[in-house]
C-alpha cells in the first residue's frame, strides 16, 4: 500500500468518487432528517413557533437562555440537544466506517477524500453561519447540531467541531509509521475503526446517557453558556468506547497486545473527552487515539 501523499490528495479514482458521494449524502439526507427530528422534539415540548425559530436562528439577537431553561427545564433541553446532535453524530460516524470497511478499504483514499469533504463542509458552515433561514442551508447544517444550552455560542461550538479535519494529518503519520511495523499490513485497515469508533459511539453515548440519567455536576470549560458533564456520562464514554473495540479484536482473532491497546484507547478517549475544551473533542480524541496506536505499533513490532 502506498504512503499518504499530500500532492495527490485531490486526485480522484473510482473508490474516491464513491466515498465522496457517500459523504455528500450525509448533508443531503442525515442533516435535514435530524434537524426535523429536533424541530419535532421542540414541538412536543409545546414550544411556540416563534421560540423554535429563535432556537434555529443564529441567536445573535434576543436570545435568553435562562428564559428557555426556566420555562422548559434544563433536563428537557439537554435531552433535545443530546438526542438530536449525538444521534446524528452516531449516524454519520457509522455510515463513514461502514462505507470504508465494505467498499473502500483503502486508508489513503479515505484520508484524501475526507480532507476534501471537510474543507467543503467547513466552507458551507462559514457561508451559512449568519443566516436565520431555518429551512435553508443554515437550518440544515446547524439545526440539529447547534445545542440550545450553548446559548449564543451554539453555532460557534459546532463550527469548531467541524474543524476536526485537521486530525487527518496525524492519522497520515500513523499510516506511514504503522506500515513498517505491522506483521500483517492488512491490519492497517482496522485502525480507522479503532480511532473513530470511540468518538462515534463512546462520546455520543456519554452525552445521551449522561443527559437523560446523569447528574450534571462536573463543571468543564469550553464554548457554550452551560458547560457541565456527569460522572455517569463519563463512565458511559468509557464503556461505549471499549466494547466496540473489543468486538473488533475478538472477531478478528487478534493477540493480547490488541486487547491492551483497546483498553488504552478507551481510557484515552474518556480522559480527553473530560478535559478537552467543549467543541474540540472531535480533534483531540482522534489525535489522542492515533498516538496510542502509534505507541503500540512501535512498541510491539509483531502486533
ABEGO torsion letter per residue (X at the ends): XBBBBAAAAABBBAAAAAAAAAAAAAAAAAAAAAAAAAAAAAAAAGBBAAAAAAAABAGABGBBAAAAAAAAEAAAAAAAAAAAAAAAAAAAAAAAAAAAAAAAGBAAAAAAAAAAAAAAAAAAAAAAAABABAABAAAAAAAAABBAAAEAAAAAAAAAAAAAAAAAAAAAAAAAAAAAABABAAAAAAAAAAAAAAAAAAAAAAAAAAAAABBBABBBBEBEABBBBBAAAAAAAAAAAAAAAAAAAAAAGBBAAAAAAAAAAAAAAAAAAAABBBGAAAAAAAAAAAAAAAAAAAABAAX
